Amino acid sequence: MKSILEKTGKKKGVMGLDVAKSFLLVLLSLVVIGVTVLIVLNAMADSGAVSDKEFVTVTNETGAYINSTGYTFTNQGVGTINVLEARNASDGTVIGSGNYTVTDGQLFNATATTYSDVNVDYEYQVYTETGNVINNASEGTSEFFTNTGTWLSLLAIVIVILIISTVIFVVNRFGGGSKPSL
């Protein structure tokens, strides 16, 4: 027995259906891969396996001062700045941590004593590249889903228009060609 395709040699309607199935399969595969990647990245960030921040140490930053106006550190980073050691630049004596405070990225004196020339060792945090990728993926996904209501409403309208168009097409195709007989 020969199929209709073998008898006629025509592929009427077959090509469109195969292409549509392949497209939907590829699209579905990409969605599954994307969701899996997002889940893995978020799980890694939550477990602490990947840190989104790391400490950078600055040694012997010169030109600092400790007084009531506040010295702004050269490198701010993110989060808090931890002063490891402050030294008087003129004689190298270590200034005790009780003599200064760090507030909003600035070094202030905590006592009446001021220091006009200080060398400072400190550490601050920066975002890692891996942390930036995870944060961007997480924020992008959550931002997308905040607009989901709008997207679903638009999709519903498009689906209703397609259904109405299909009904009109089917009615015209099957009902429009025949004339009532007497």
Buried (B, 14 or more C-beta within 10 A) or exposed (E): EEEEEEEEEEEEEEEEEEEEEEEEEEEEEEEEEEEEEBEEBBEEBEEEEBEBBEEEEBEEBEEBBBBEEBBEBEBBBEEEBEBEEBBBBEEEEEBEEEBBBBEEBBBBBEEEEEBEEBBBBBBBBBBBEBBEBBBEBBEEBEEEEEEEEEEEEEEEEEEEEEEEEEEEEEEEEEEEEEEEEE
